[in-house]
Amino acid sequence: MAKKKDSGCCRPGDVKAAACRVEAVVSVDERGQMVLPKELRDRAGLKPGDKLAVATWEKNGEVCCITLVRVDDLVDMLKDRLGPIMKEIL
């Protein structure tokens, strides 16, 4: 099935992107690993082998927020942003 261009969530300027909420509280084990709850993985459609990019925001030199973004969605966002710029350059 082909993915629609606007099918990703959290696009810049998208009003839905502001609907952020705490979905779960997870613990980090001694090896630095954590488990996303099954219900959340199911709702997000995450399957073994899916790739997530870890993005951080810093405040006063310290990481204050960590978020996960599907790599496919991140690539689409970059293409949407950089595509027009690259066309102008080329």
N, C-alpha and C positions, 0 to 999 in steps of 0.2 A: 504494500500500500504506500503510495507516495505521500510524503509529509507536506501538509499545506504550509505555505510561507509564513502565515501569521498564526500558526497553531501553538507556538511556544508561549509560555507565560512570562511575566515579569519583564516585558519589553519596556525600554525607556519611554516615558510619557504615558504608559498604560495605567489607567486609574486602578485596575485590579492589582497592580504591583504594590499599592499602598496597603493592601489587605494582609498585613503580616500578623501572625499569631504564634504563640508557643504551642507546638504540636506534641512535644514529649520532652522529658528530662532524661538524659542518658549519662552514664558514668564512663570515665576513661579508666581502663585497667592499667596494670603495671607495665604492660607492653605498649601502651599508648593507643590501644584499640577501643572502639566503641561499637555498639550494635544499635542500628535503627530499628524501632519496633516493627513487627510484621505488619500490623495494621497500616502504619504509615508507608512502608515499602509497597504494600498492595495498592493503596490509594494513589501513590505516585507512579505506579507501574514499573517499579524497579525490579530487575531480575539479576541473577548472578552474572557477573561479567560486565554489567553496565558501568560506564565511566562517569564519575562526577568530578568536577573541578572544585577545588577549595579556594574560596575568595575571602579575603580579610579586609577589614577597615581598621585604620589606626587613629588613635586620638592621643595627643601628647606623647608620641613615640611608642605607645603600647597598643597591641592588638586588642580592640574592644568588641569586635563582632566577627564571627566566622559564619559563612554560609556555603551551601553546596549548590552547584548548578550543573545540570546535565551537560556533558561536553557537547552533544549535538546542538542543544539550545544555545550554548555559548558561541559555537562556530556560526550558527545562523545570525546571532546578534552582531558578531564581528563582520560578517559578510554584509549585513544591512547597513552598518555604519561605515565600513571601509570600502565597500563596493563602489559607491558613487565617487568617492575621493580617488580611488585607483583609476576609474574611467577618465576623470579629469586629468590626471597625471599622464596617463598613457595616450 
